[in-house]
Structures are given as structure tokens and as C-alpha cells.
Amino acid sequence: MSITVFKLGGSLLDLPDLAVRLQNAFSKLGNDRPLVISGGGDAADIVRRWHRTFGLDEERSHWLALDAIRLNQRLLLELIPKLELVPTRQAAQVALSHDRIPLLDLAEFVRTEEALVEPTEWLPHCWDVTSDSLAAWVAARWPADRLILLKSVDLPDAQTDDSEQLASAGLIDSFFPQLTNSIPTIEWINLRQEGDINWQQLNR
């Protein structure tokens, strides 16, 4: 079973027709099966403010931000009844076998996976790593055939769509380029765009 990870940018959570747009994207997968990961958006930004205001260290802020994503996950479960929250690969397989769409409990998955490997295989617990890099890490470890980043903007032109330049422009986090070679295919969709979905592939 080929798995495609959909990383939903938190900036998209204000789209009134988000459920319709997501389901449209899922319908274009063909024989692949989706695994959805929610970004942090406004919920994670609250933790960023706490980090600055209260002087929280990055380790504490990392886990608080992951827990904040759970609020967004709850919203997605309300918006799309076919989604099912899953903490593990096994739970995702069960959901798929029942024609459900797995929504990854990102905090639980990261905690579980980190317990299985040496700390050298963890992502850094800092603000250089956001849900973009976490989704890439999940895609590599699952393993998934594709990672699709659902964003609020188009990729820049062909001269500026490699991951290093995207990170410099603030369109992905600064750690993400270190993970791109571990994923067979990375694509980008501007989910705010009206009309047909435009799939753009990232350069390495």
C-alpha cells in the first residue's frame, strides 16, 4: 500500500471550504492512500509568544507546540467525519482498511518513535523544526512514497523552488532541507488557489 503524507499548513485553517478542498486533493491520489498531518498555525504561534514572554526553553516549547497541534486535529475531525485520529502505523492501517482517512496524532507518534531510536535520530527540539520538518521526518520513517505540502501560496518560479531557498524565504522551516533526500517525492499544492489543483514538485 503506497502512502502519501499530506501536511496541512496551519495557515489554511481559516478556509471556510477547507473540507471540500482537502477531499478534492485526496481524490487525485489514484491508488495511493493519504495520511494527514496538521500544522500548528495560530495554536503554535501562541506557544511562540509564551516562549518569548516567559522565557521557556526550546525543549519545553517544542512539546507545547506539538500539544497545541492537537487543537487543530480536533477541528479537522469535526470538519471531515471520514478522518480518524491515529497514533501509530498499525492504527493507520486499521483506519484505511475501514475506508477511513488517518489523521496522525503527531505528538504521540513522535514520542513513540523517539523511544525506539537513539537520540541522534531525533529531530532537534527547537524552533528551527516546525511541523513541516516533522511531517518530512514522519514520511521518511513511515516510510511514505510522497510528501505533499499543502500551503497558502504557490511555489516561487523555477529558479527559486529548491528547499534551501524556500527555507531562506520563510516558506518552510530551516531544518527541512536536511530531510529532503530521505523522501522519494515532495510536492507542493497551493490549497487556497481556486479551480483545478496545481501540483508542483520541489527541487532538491
DOLUMNU-181163 format. One record per residue (C-alpha): x, y, z. Coordinates in pm, 1 decimal, always signed. Example, Ala and Ser with C-alpha at 12.3 -4.5 7.8 and 13.67 -1.06 7.14 Angstrom:
BEGIN
<X +1230.0 | Y -450.0 | Z +780.0>
<X +1367.0 | Y -106.0 | Z +714.0>
//
This chain:
BEGIN
<X +0.0 | Y +0.0 | Z +0.0>
<X +151.7 | Y +330.5 | Z -112.4>
<X +117.0 | Y +608.3 | Z +143.3>
<X +116.7 | Y +979.5 | Z +63.9>
<X +165.0 | Y +1214.4 | Z +357.1>
<X -40.1 | Y +1533.6 | Z +333.7>
<X +99.5 | Y +1808.3 | Z +555.0>
<X -175.8 | Y +2066.7 | Z +603.1>
<X -33.8 | Y +2410.1 | Z +672.3>
<X -185.5 | Y +2572.0 | Z +979.4>
<X -242.2 | Y +2891.8 | Z +778.9>
<X -516.6 | Y +2707.5 | Z +588.1>
<X -735.6 | Y +2651.6 | Z +893.0>
<X -931.9 | Y +2970.4 | Z +823.4>
<X -1065.4 | Y +2842.9 | Z +488.8>
<X -1444.2 | Y +2804.0 | Z +517.6>
<X -1444.1 | Y +2532.4 | Z +249.1>
<X -1131.1 | Y +2357.8 | Z +377.6>
<X -1303.7 | Y +2019.1 | Z +398.3>
<X -1410.3 | Y +2034.2 | Z +32.8>
<X -1064.6 | Y +2139.6 | Z -82.8>
<X -895.7 | Y +1863.5 | Z +116.2>
<X -1129.1 | Y +1597.5 | Z -11.7>
<X -1068.1 | Y +1719.6 | Z -365.2>
<X -692.5 | Y +1678.7 | Z -311.7>
<X -741.4 | Y +1328.7 | Z -170.2>
<X -947.1 | Y +1230.7 | Z -475.5>
<X -649.3 | Y +1299.2 | Z -704.1>
<X -427.6 | Y +1035.0 | Z -542.7>
<X -523.5 | Y +742.3 | Z -759.6>
<X -418.0 | Y +422.0 | Z -584.8>
<X -217.9 | Y +596.6 | Z -312.1>
<X -366.1 | Y +629.1 | Z +34.4>
<X -348.3 | Y +951.8 | Z +234.6>
<X -202.7 | Y +1010.6 | Z +579.5>
<X -282.4 | Y +1360.5 | Z +708.6>
<X -62.3 | Y +1570.4 | Z +938.2>
<X -185.8 | Y +1902.8 | Z +1070.6>
<X +35.9 | Y +2205.8 | Z +1109.7>
<X +39.4 | Y +2436.8 | Z +1406.8>
<X -81.1 | Y +2770.7 | Z +1270.7>
<X -226.2 | Y +3008.4 | Z +1526.7>
<X -216.1 | Y +2745.1 | Z +1800.4>
<X +161.0 | Y +2706.5 | Z +1767.5>
<X +201.7 | Y +3084.5 | Z +1746.8>
<X +55.4 | Y +3109.7 | Z +2096.7>
<X +336.9 | Y +2885.6 | Z +2217.9>
<X +588.2 | Y +3107.6 | Z +2036.2>
<X +455.3 | Y +3404.4 | Z +2232.8>
<X +477.1 | Y +3208.7 | Z +2558.9>
<X +834.1 | Y +3116.7 | Z +2469.1>
<X +926.9 | Y +3484.3 | Z +2438.8>
<X +713.9 | Y +3613.3 | Z +2725.6>
<X +800.2 | Y +3353.9 | Z +2988.8>
<X +1148.8 | Y +3257.2 | Z +2874.0>
<X +1057.3 | Y +2892.7 | Z +2818.2>
<X +1343.9 | Y +2682.9 | Z +2691.6>
<X +1315.8 | Y +2534.0 | Z +2344.0>
<X +1267.6 | Y +2178.4 | Z +2472.5>
<X +954.5 | Y +2277.2 | Z +2665.8>
<X +831.7 | Y +2493.1 | Z +2379.9>
<X +880.1 | Y +2207.3 | Z +2132.9>
<X +646.2 | Y +1976.4 | Z +2322.6>
<X +396.3 | Y +2250.6 | Z +2399.1>
<X +377.6 | Y +2331.1 | Z +2027.6>
<X +319.9 | Y +1964.7 | Z +1945.4>
<X +43.6 | Y +1950.6 | Z +2202.8>
<X -105.2 | Y +2271.0 | Z +2058.1>
<X -140.1 | Y +2095.6 | Z +1721.7>
<X -390.3 | Y +1864.2 | Z +1888.3>
<X -640.4 | Y +2151.6 | Z +1895.9>
<X -614.3 | Y +2173.9 | Z +1517.2>
<X -650.7 | Y +1798.2 | Z +1489.9>
<X -976.6 | Y +1819.2 | Z +1685.5>
<X -1104.7 | Y +2082.4 | Z +1442.6>
<X -1020.5 | Y +1864.9 | Z +1141.4>
<X -1203.2 | Y +1570.8 | Z +1296.2>
<X -1511.0 | Y +1792.3 | Z +1328.6>
<X -1485.3 | Y +1920.7 | Z +972.1>
<X -1417.0 | Y +1589.9 | Z +798.9>
<X -1603.1 | Y +1296.9 | Z +959.4>
<X -1411.4 | Y +1046.3 | Z +745.7>
<X -1087.7 | Y +1133.5 | Z +928.6>
<X -977.1 | Y +908.4 | Z +1213.6>
<X -711.5 | Y +1008.5 | Z +1466.7>
<X -429.9 | Y +751.5 | Z +1477.1>
<X -112.8 | Y +736.7 | Z +1689.3>
<X +69.4 | Y +450.9 | Z +1510.6>
<X +120.5 | Y +281.3 | Z +1174.2>
<X -91.8 | Y -10.1 | Z +1290.0>
<X -381.9 | Y +217.4 | Z +1378.0>
<X -347.5 | Y +391.6 | Z +1042.4>
<X -364.9 | Y +57.5 | Z +860.3>
<X -680.8 | Y -35.1 | Z +1050.4>
<X -837.3 | Y +301.2 | Z +965.2>
<X -752.6 | Y +257.9 | Z +596.8>
<X -894.1 | Y -94.9 | Z +595.6>
<X -1225.2 | Y +55.2 | Z +713.0>
<X -1216.0 | Y +316.7 | Z +436.2>
<X -1124.3 | Y +591.9 | Z +681.1>
<X -856.6 | Y +858.5 | Z +633.4>
<X -589.8 | Y +851.5 | Z +905.6>
<X -505.3 | Y +1181.6 | Z +1076.6>
<X -180.6 | Y +1136.6 | Z +1264.6>
<X -163.0 | Y +1224.8 | Z +1633.2>
<X +172.2 | Y +1389.1 | Z +1570.4>
<X +276.8 | Y +1437.8 | Z +1932.8>
<X +204.3 | Y +1075.7 | Z +2022.3>
<X +376.5 | Y +940.2 | Z +1711.6>
<X +690.9 | Y +1146.0 | Z +1772.9>
<X +709.4 | Y +1039.4 | Z +2138.2>
<X +665.9 | Y +673.3 | Z +2042.6>
<X +915.6 | Y +680.2 | Z +1756.2>
<X +1181.2 | Y +865.9 | Z +1955.7>
<X +1160.9 | Y +598.3 | Z +2224.2>
<X +1257.8 | Y +338.4 | Z +1961.8>
<X +1572.1 | Y +506.7 | Z +1827.5>
<X +1887.1 | Y +674.6 | Z +1951.0>
<X +1866.8 | Y +1048.7 | Z +2020.9>
<X +2095.7 | Y +1105.1 | Z +1721.9>
<X +1798.6 | Y +1008.4 | Z +1502.9>
<X +1561.8 | Y +1258.5 | Z +1665.3>
<X +1488.5 | Y +1591.5 | Z +1510.3>
<X +1619.0 | Y +1886.2 | Z +1712.2>
<X +1370.7 | Y +2003.6 | Z +1973.8>
<X +1382.9 | Y +2370.3 | Z +1876.1>
<X +1205.6 | Y +2634.6 | Z +1668.4>
<X +1418.8 | Y +2551.1 | Z +1361.9>
<X +1196.8 | Y +2243.5 | Z +1338.4>
<X +828.6 | Y +2306.0 | Z +1270.4>
<X +552.8 | Y +2073.8 | Z +1155.2>
<X +697.9 | Y +2084.8 | Z +800.2>
<X +1014.7 | Y +1907.1 | Z +913.6>
<X +817.7 | Y +1681.1 | Z +1145.5>
<X +598.4 | Y +1576.5 | Z +851.4>
<X +910.4 | Y +1506.5 | Z +644.1>
<X +1054.5 | Y +1301.3 | Z +931.3>
<X +729.9 | Y +1103.9 | Z +955.3>
<X +725.9 | Y +1046.9 | Z +578.3>
<X +1082.7 | Y +915.6 | Z +588.5>
<X +1025.0 | Y +689.2 | Z +887.2>
<X +683.3 | Y +554.7 | Z +784.6>
<X +806.4 | Y +515.4 | Z +503.7>
<X +584.2 | Y +705.6 | Z +258.5>
<X +627.5 | Y +738.5 | Z -115.3>
<X +531.1 | Y +1106.1 | Z -127.4>
<X +508.0 | Y +1410.2 | Z +92.6>
<X +266.6 | Y +1679.2 | Z -21.8>
<X +289.3 | Y +2018.9 | Z +144.7>
<X -46.1 | Y +2197.1 | Z +142.2>
<X +28.9 | Y +2567.6 | Z +159.0>
<X -137.0 | Y +2908.7 | Z +118.6>
<X +90.0 | Y +3024.6 | Z -166.5>
<X +233.7 | Y +2895.2 | Z -491.4>
<X +591.5 | Y +2786.3 | Z -518.4>
<X +812.7 | Y +3064.2 | Z -649.9>
<X +942.8 | Y +3038.9 | Z -1006.1>
<X +1169.3 | Y +2759.1 | Z -1121.6>
<X +1485.0 | Y +2941.3 | Z -1016.6>
<X +1378.6 | Y +2965.8 | Z -652.5>
<X +1191.5 | Y +2647.2 | Z -572.5>
<X +1471.5 | Y +2439.2 | Z -419.6>
<X +1433.6 | Y +2369.5 | Z -50.0>
<X +1728.5 | Y +2582.4 | Z +67.9>
<X +1587.3 | Y +2892.2 | Z -98.6>
<X +1236.6 | Y +2814.7 | Z +21.7>
<X +1370.3 | Y +2794.5 | Z +376.4>
<X +1551.5 | Y +3126.9 | Z +333.1>
<X +1222.6 | Y +3280.4 | Z +215.2>
<X +1042.3 | Y +3150.0 | Z +523.6>
<X +810.1 | Y +2921.9 | Z +323.6>
<X +939.0 | Y +2611.6 | Z +503.4>
<X +1143.8 | Y +2580.7 | Z +820.7>
<X +1522.0 | Y +2599.7 | Z +818.2>
<X +1578.2 | Y +2233.0 | Z +903.5>
<X +1359.1 | Y +2094.0 | Z +624.6>
<X +1631.3 | Y +2091.9 | Z +352.5>
<X +1830.2 | Y +1838.7 | Z +555.0>
<X +1544.6 | Y +1586.3 | Z +518.7>
<X +1455.6 | Y +1614.1 | Z +152.5>
<X +1685.9 | Y +1336.5 | Z +29.6>
<X +1514.9 | Y +1084.4 | Z +255.9>
<X +1177.9 | Y +1118.2 | Z +77.4>
<X +1124.7 | Y +990.4 | Z -279.3>
<X +893.4 | Y +1272.9 | Z -391.5>
<X +798.8 | Y +1606.7 | Z -237.1>
<X +518.5 | Y +1810.9 | Z -389.5>
<X +353.2 | Y +2142.7 | Z -312.9>
<X -9.0 | Y +2249.2 | Z -351.0>
<X -144.8 | Y +2598.7 | Z -300.2>
<X -474.3 | Y +2491.1 | Z -144.3>
<X -606.2 | Y +2848.6 | Z -149.6>
<X -592.1 | Y +2856.3 | Z -527.7>
<X -932.1 | Y +2849.6 | Z -695.1>
<X -1005.8 | Y +2599.4 | Z -969.1>
<X -806.6 | Y +2288.6 | Z -1053.2>
<X -535.3 | Y +2175.2 | Z -813.5>
<X -187.0 | Y +2267.0 | Z -930.3>
<X +70.0 | Y +2010.4 | Z -817.3>
<X +424.0 | Y +2147.8 | Z -809.3>
<X +730.8 | Y +1938.4 | Z -739.6>
<X +1013.2 | Y +2059.7 | Z -518.1>
<X +1365.1 | Y +2063.1 | Z -650.0>
<X +1621.3 | Y +1901.9 | Z -420.4>
//
